[in-house]
């Protein structure tokens, strides 16, 4: 069975991450929220409320809706983002770590043959691991939590093991966990970006929607 999720984690109470969300992603307006009792319920709420719109189809009247989630996982406040847009926003992740002391990002997308991990500390990227179709690239010195893991073959098993070593258990043991589901609208004006696109097609990373 494939895996598809992405999340950002900081050592804090989840209420603190929720209250600071607009500081780090000011273009995202929260339009609806609900508390759900489990990951399965969050995915169901997401399917019901989310609506994707490409940049070419974007208008102020048709911005699309992205669903995120916030939960407490032990000592970590977690932001769920299956679009992988926020989880790969390195500038915002660095700022998060400057505020909260540390920030971790995990992405796993087995349908696309992709897995990644990034750790930021005090505003700086300390470590990253990326597996794209079997090619693993790393940056920074290995963390203590990586000891004994097959980083050269970093994928599903290594992702789960690394999460457990950080004390992140919601995605490895799948407990019932209360989640704040939020529907958001990205207020970025993508019409200007579309006008600046070159005539020749440009290959984009698989997680980008435009």
N, C-alpha and C positions, 0 to 999 in steps of 0.2 A: 504494500500500500504506500502511495506517495505521501510526502510531507510538504506542507505549504504554510509557512508562517514567518513572521518577522516581528521583532520587538526590540525596544530600547529599555534599559534598566538603569536606575540610579539608586544609591543607598539613601532612602528617604521614606517618609510616610506618603502614601499615594495621594493624599489630599494636597501635599506640597507640590507634587508634579502636576496635578490638575490645575492648581491655582497659577502655576508658572507657565502653563502650556502656551498661552498667547504671547508671552514674552519671547519665546524661542521660535514660534511659528506664527507671527502676527497676521499673516495672510489668511489663516484658517479661522473661519467663524463657526462656532458651535451653534447649530440650529435646533437640535433636539437631543435629549438624553434620556436614558432609562437604566435602571439597575437590574441586571440579570444574574441568575444563580450559578452559571457554569460556562465553560468555554463553548460547549455545544449550543447553549442558549444564545451566546454572543454571536456565533457564526450564523444562527438562524435569524437573529435580529439584523445582522449585517446584510444578509441576502434580501431581507424585506425592505430595507431602507436605502441601500446603496444604489447609486446610478452613475455609470461611467460616461464621461463626455471627453472626446479628444480635443486637443488644442484647436484644431481646425474648425470644430463645431461649437467651440466655446463662445458664448455671448454673456453679457451681464444678466440676461434673463434666463440663460440656460447654462449655469456653471457646473452642473453635476454635483453629486453628493458622495463623499467618502466617509466610511464608518471606521472609527478608531475605538480602542478600548483601554481602560485603566484598571489595574488591579494591584493588590498587595501580595507579593510573593516573598514571605519571610521578611528579611530586612530590606528588600528591594521594592521600589515603586516601578511598575512596568507599564509601558505604553505599547499597545498592540497596533501593528501597522502591516497588513498583508499586501499593501500596494508596494512596499519597500521604498517608497519615496522618502519618508521621514527617517527610516532606519539607515539610509545611505546618505543622509544630509550631513556630511562631515563637519561643516561649519557650525551647524546647530548642535551637533553632538559634542564638539569641543567646548562650546559655550555652556552646555549642560554640565560638563565635568568641571568647569571653572566655578559653577555655582554649587554643585552638590559634592564635589570632590572626586567623583569617579563616574564614568558612564560606559556601559557595555551595549553593544549592538550585535544581535544575531539574526541571520537570514538563512532560511533553508527552503529551497525550491527544487524538489527532485525532478519535476517535469521538465525543468530547464537545465538540469544538471549543474545546479549552482548552490553553493553554501559559503557563507562568510561570517567572520567574527571580527569585531573591532573593539579595542579598549582605549579609552581616553582617561587621562588623569591631569587634573589641574590645568585644563585648557589645551592639553597637548595629546596628539595621537601617540600612544605607547606601543601598540601592537595591532597588527591586522593579519588575517589569514583569509585568502580567497581561493576557492576551488571553482573554476569555470570549465565545465566539460572535462574534468579529470586533471587539468593543469592547475597545480597549487602554487600560489605566490604568497610570500610573506613579507612583512615589513616590521622593523623593530626587533628588540630582543625577546626571546621566549619568556612567558610569564611562569611563575611558580606553579600555577594551576595546570599548566600543560605537561608537567613531568610525566613521562611514561606513555603519552599519547602518540599515535602515529600521525604527526602533523603533515608529513609528506603525502598521506592518504586521507587528509581531512575531509570528512563528509558526515553522514547521518550519525554514526556511532560516536565519532569524535565530538560532534556538536552536542549531543545529549550528555556525554561524559563531562565536557567542559562546563555546561550549564550546572550540572549537579555539583561540581567542585566549587562553583561560585555560590551555591546554595539556592539556585533557581530551579524549582521543582515543578512548577505548574505545567511545563511542556514535556516533562519526562515521566511523571507519574500520573498526570492528568487528574488531579483531585477536583472535587467540586469547589469552586472558588467564585466569590462574588465579584462581578465585573461591572464597572460603569461604562455603558455603551454610549457613544456620542456620534451623532451625525454632524459632519462638518462640510462647509462650502469653502473652496479655495477661491479667494477674491482676487488672485493674481490675474491681470489682464493679459491673456495669452494672444490676443489679436495682434499686438505689436510684434511678438516673437514670430508669429506665422508670416507676417509681412517681410520679416528679415531673413526668412529661410532661403537658402541658395536653391537655384533651379534643380541642380543635381541631387538625387536622394542621398541622404547621409545615414549610415548605419548607426543606430542608437543602441545603448544597452537594453537587454531584454526586459528589464523591469520598468522602463520608461513608457509612459502612455502617449507621448508625443515626440 
